[in-house]
Amino acid sequence: MPEPPGAPLPAVTPERVLAGLALLVPIVAMLWVSSYDKTGPAVGGMPFFYWYQLLWVPASAVFTVAAYLLINRDEKARKAAKTGGTR
């Protein structure tokens, strides 16, 4: 049963939780230095320490875009709920 227009919306939604987790993953991966503090395996002569960090540059962009899309979806749902429309 949908909530009536003007009803208070929850501050925490699944979309917002997933967006927060998507933003947290690259941060934790980069702060956990002991997980990539080694030289092997090398790729193209580049030690693991460097190529692992470089791999996280596009991966972080993907996670950031996912978080943006989730927040955008949540905002649209909030706007629809505020006006009484459907998702």
PyMOL CGO cylinders between C-alpha atoms (Angstrom):
from pymol import cmd
from pymol.cgo import CYLINDER

trace = [
    CYLINDER, 0.00, 0.00, 0.00, 1.60, 3.29, -1.05, 0.3, 1, 1, 1, 1, 1, 1,
    CYLINDER, 1.60, 3.29, -1.05, 1.99, 6.01, 1.51, 0.3, 1, 1, 1, 1, 1, 1,
    CYLINDER, 1.99, 6.01, 1.51, -0.28, 9.05, 1.18, 0.3, 1, 1, 1, 1, 1, 1,
    CYLINDER, -0.28, 9.05, 1.18, 1.20, 12.24, -0.31, 0.3, 1, 1, 1, 1, 1, 1,
    CYLINDER, 1.20, 12.24, -0.31, 2.90, 14.39, 2.29, 0.3, 1, 1, 1, 1, 1, 1,
    CYLINDER, 2.90, 14.39, 2.29, 3.83, 11.43, 4.51, 0.3, 1, 1, 1, 1, 1, 1,
    CYLINDER, 3.83, 11.43, 4.51, 7.35, 11.66, 5.94, 0.3, 1, 1, 1, 1, 1, 1,
    CYLINDER, 7.35, 11.66, 5.94, 9.91, 9.86, 3.81, 0.3, 1, 1, 1, 1, 1, 1,
    CYLINDER, 9.91, 9.86, 3.81, 12.53, 7.66, 5.44, 0.3, 1, 1, 1, 1, 1, 1,
    CYLINDER, 12.53, 7.66, 5.44, 15.97, 9.22, 5.63, 0.3, 1, 1, 1, 1, 1, 1,
    CYLINDER, 15.97, 9.22, 5.63, 17.72, 5.91, 4.99, 0.3, 1, 1, 1, 1, 1, 1,
    CYLINDER, 17.72, 5.91, 4.99, 16.68, 3.97, 1.92, 0.3, 1, 1, 1, 1, 1, 1,
    CYLINDER, 16.68, 3.97, 1.92, 18.27, 0.92, 0.29, 0.3, 1, 1, 1, 1, 1, 1,
    CYLINDER, 18.27, 0.92, 0.29, 19.48, 3.09, -2.59, 0.3, 1, 1, 1, 1, 1, 1,
    CYLINDER, 19.48, 3.09, -2.59, 21.28, 5.45, -0.22, 0.3, 1, 1, 1, 1, 1, 1,
    CYLINDER, 21.28, 5.45, -0.22, 22.87, 2.58, 1.69, 0.3, 1, 1, 1, 1, 1, 1,
    CYLINDER, 22.87, 2.58, 1.69, 24.12, 0.99, -1.56, 0.3, 1, 1, 1, 1, 1, 1,
    CYLINDER, 24.12, 0.99, -1.56, 25.43, 4.36, -2.75, 0.3, 1, 1, 1, 1, 1, 1,
    CYLINDER, 25.43, 4.36, -2.75, 27.35, 4.79, 0.47, 0.3, 1, 1, 1, 1, 1, 1,
    CYLINDER, 27.35, 4.79, 0.47, 28.82, 1.31, 0.15, 0.3, 1, 1, 1, 1, 1, 1,
    CYLINDER, 28.82, 1.31, 0.15, 29.76, 1.98, -3.48, 0.3, 1, 1, 1, 1, 1, 1,
    CYLINDER, 29.76, 1.98, -3.48, 31.69, 5.06, -2.37, 0.3, 1, 1, 1, 1, 1, 1,
    CYLINDER, 31.69, 5.06, -2.37, 33.26, 3.23, 0.56, 0.3, 1, 1, 1, 1, 1, 1,
    CYLINDER, 33.26, 3.23, 0.56, 34.67, 0.28, -1.44, 0.3, 1, 1, 1, 1, 1, 1,
    CYLINDER, 34.67, 0.28, -1.44, 37.46, 2.19, -3.25, 0.3, 1, 1, 1, 1, 1, 1,
    CYLINDER, 37.46, 2.19, -3.25, 38.40, 4.06, -0.07, 0.3, 1, 1, 1, 1, 1, 1,
    CYLINDER, 38.40, 4.06, -0.07, 38.77, 0.88, 1.95, 0.3, 1, 1, 1, 1, 1, 1,
    CYLINDER, 38.77, 0.88, 1.95, 40.64, -0.84, -0.89, 0.3, 1, 1, 1, 1, 1, 1,
    CYLINDER, 40.64, -0.84, -0.89, 43.20, 1.97, -1.06, 0.3, 1, 1, 1, 1, 1, 1,
    CYLINDER, 43.20, 1.97, -1.06, 43.58, 2.39, 2.70, 0.3, 1, 1, 1, 1, 1, 1,
    CYLINDER, 43.58, 2.39, 2.70, 44.18, -1.35, 3.22, 0.3, 1, 1, 1, 1, 1, 1,
    CYLINDER, 44.18, -1.35, 3.22, 47.81, -1.08, 2.10, 0.3, 1, 1, 1, 1, 1, 1,
    CYLINDER, 47.81, -1.08, 2.10, 48.91, -4.46, 3.40, 0.3, 1, 1, 1, 1, 1, 1,
    CYLINDER, 48.91, -4.46, 3.40, 46.66, -6.11, 0.79, 0.3, 1, 1, 1, 1, 1, 1,
    CYLINDER, 46.66, -6.11, 0.79, 48.76, -4.74, -2.08, 0.3, 1, 1, 1, 1, 1, 1,
    CYLINDER, 48.76, -4.74, -2.08, 52.15, -4.05, -0.47, 0.3, 1, 1, 1, 1, 1, 1,
    CYLINDER, 52.15, -4.05, -0.47, 54.09, -6.52, -2.63, 0.3, 1, 1, 1, 1, 1, 1,
    CYLINDER, 54.09, -6.52, -2.63, 56.01, -6.55, -5.88, 0.3, 1, 1, 1, 1, 1, 1,
    CYLINDER, 56.01, -6.55, -5.88, 54.62, -9.64, -7.62, 0.3, 1, 1, 1, 1, 1, 1,
    CYLINDER, 54.62, -9.64, -7.62, 52.92, -10.43, -9.86, 0.3, 1, 1, 1, 1, 1, 1,
    CYLINDER, 52.92, -10.43, -9.86, 54.30, -7.89, -12.29, 0.3, 1, 1, 1, 1, 1, 1,
    CYLINDER, 54.30, -7.89, -12.29, 52.33, -6.85, -15.38, 0.3, 1, 1, 1, 1, 1, 1,
    CYLINDER, 52.33, -6.85, -15.38, 54.39, -5.55, -18.25, 0.3, 1, 1, 1, 1, 1, 1,
    CYLINDER, 54.39, -5.55, -18.25, 57.34, -5.06, -15.93, 0.3, 1, 1, 1, 1, 1, 1,
    CYLINDER, 57.34, -5.06, -15.93, 55.25, -2.92, -13.54, 0.3, 1, 1, 1, 1, 1, 1,
    CYLINDER, 55.25, -2.92, -13.54, 55.17, -4.22, -9.95, 0.3, 1, 1, 1, 1, 1, 1,
    CYLINDER, 55.17, -4.22, -9.95, 51.83, -5.21, -8.43, 0.3, 1, 1, 1, 1, 1, 1,
    CYLINDER, 51.83, -5.21, -8.43, 51.97, -2.28, -5.99, 0.3, 1, 1, 1, 1, 1, 1,
    CYLINDER, 51.97, -2.28, -5.99, 51.67, 0.23, -8.86, 0.3, 1, 1, 1, 1, 1, 1,
    CYLINDER, 51.67, 0.23, -8.86, 49.34, -1.49, -11.30, 0.3, 1, 1, 1, 1, 1, 1,
    CYLINDER, 49.34, -1.49, -11.30, 46.91, -2.41, -8.52, 0.3, 1, 1, 1, 1, 1, 1,
    CYLINDER, 46.91, -2.41, -8.52, 46.58, 1.26, -7.57, 0.3, 1, 1, 1, 1, 1, 1,
    CYLINDER, 46.58, 1.26, -7.57, 46.24, 2.29, -11.20, 0.3, 1, 1, 1, 1, 1, 1,
    CYLINDER, 46.24, 2.29, -11.20, 43.54, -0.34, -11.68, 0.3, 1, 1, 1, 1, 1, 1,
    CYLINDER, 43.54, -0.34, -11.68, 41.48, 1.40, -8.98, 0.3, 1, 1, 1, 1, 1, 1,
    CYLINDER, 41.48, 1.40, -8.98, 41.35, 4.67, -10.94, 0.3, 1, 1, 1, 1, 1, 1,
    CYLINDER, 41.35, 4.67, -10.94, 38.74, 3.45, -13.47, 0.3, 1, 1, 1, 1, 1, 1,
    CYLINDER, 38.74, 3.45, -13.47, 37.19, 1.13, -10.88, 0.3, 1, 1, 1, 1, 1, 1,
    CYLINDER, 37.19, 1.13, -10.88, 36.63, 4.11, -8.58, 0.3, 1, 1, 1, 1, 1, 1,
    CYLINDER, 36.63, 4.11, -8.58, 34.97, 5.97, -11.45, 0.3, 1, 1, 1, 1, 1, 1,
    CYLINDER, 34.97, 5.97, -11.45, 32.61, 3.02, -11.99, 0.3, 1, 1, 1, 1, 1, 1,
    CYLINDER, 32.61, 3.02, -11.99, 31.72, 2.90, -8.29, 0.3, 1, 1, 1, 1, 1, 1,
    CYLINDER, 31.72, 2.90, -8.29, 31.16, 6.67, -8.24, 0.3, 1, 1, 1, 1, 1, 1,
    CYLINDER, 31.16, 6.67, -8.24, 28.86, 6.52, -11.27, 0.3, 1, 1, 1, 1, 1, 1,
    CYLINDER, 28.86, 6.52, -11.27, 26.93, 3.68, -9.63, 0.3, 1, 1, 1, 1, 1, 1,
    CYLINDER, 26.93, 3.68, -9.63, 26.51, 5.77, -6.47, 0.3, 1, 1, 1, 1, 1, 1,
    CYLINDER, 26.51, 5.77, -6.47, 25.35, 8.74, -8.54, 0.3, 1, 1, 1, 1, 1, 1,
    CYLINDER, 25.35, 8.74, -8.54, 22.77, 6.66, -10.37, 0.3, 1, 1, 1, 1, 1, 1,
    CYLINDER, 22.77, 6.66, -10.37, 21.48, 5.18, -7.11, 0.3, 1, 1, 1, 1, 1, 1,
    CYLINDER, 21.48, 5.18, -7.11, 21.13, 8.61, -5.49, 0.3, 1, 1, 1, 1, 1, 1,
    CYLINDER, 21.13, 8.61, -5.49, 19.49, 9.98, -8.64, 0.3, 1, 1, 1, 1, 1, 1,
    CYLINDER, 19.49, 9.98, -8.64, 17.00, 7.09, -8.57, 0.3, 1, 1, 1, 1, 1, 1,
    CYLINDER, 17.00, 7.09, -8.57, 16.27, 7.75, -4.89, 0.3, 1, 1, 1, 1, 1, 1,
    CYLINDER, 16.27, 7.75, -4.89, 15.74, 11.47, -5.49, 0.3, 1, 1, 1, 1, 1, 1,
    CYLINDER, 15.74, 11.47, -5.49, 13.30, 10.72, -8.33, 0.3, 1, 1, 1, 1, 1, 1,
    CYLINDER, 13.30, 10.72, -8.33, 11.40, 8.32, -6.06, 0.3, 1, 1, 1, 1, 1, 1,
    CYLINDER, 11.40, 8.32, -6.06, 11.28, 10.97, -3.32, 0.3, 1, 1, 1, 1, 1, 1,
    CYLINDER, 11.28, 10.97, -3.32, 10.00, 13.58, -5.73, 0.3, 1, 1, 1, 1, 1, 1,
    CYLINDER, 10.00, 13.58, -5.73, 7.36, 11.16, -7.03, 0.3, 1, 1, 1, 1, 1, 1,
    CYLINDER, 7.36, 11.16, -7.03, 6.29, 10.25, -3.49, 0.3, 1, 1, 1, 1, 1, 1,
    CYLINDER, 6.29, 10.25, -3.49, 6.09, 13.91, -2.54, 0.3, 1, 1, 1, 1, 1, 1,
    CYLINDER, 6.09, 13.91, -2.54, 3.78, 14.71, -5.46, 0.3, 1, 1, 1, 1, 1, 1,
    CYLINDER, 3.78, 14.71, -5.46, 1.77, 11.51, -5.07, 0.3, 1, 1, 1, 1, 1, 1,
    CYLINDER, 1.77, 11.51, -5.07, 2.99, 9.86, -8.28, 0.3, 1, 1, 1, 1, 1, 1,
    CYLINDER, 2.99, 9.86, -8.28, 4.46, 6.43, -8.71, 0.3, 1, 1, 1, 1, 1, 1,
    CYLINDER, 4.46, 6.43, -8.71, 8.10, 5.54, -9.06, 0.3, 1, 1, 1, 1, 1, 1,
]
cmd.load_cgo(trace, "trace")
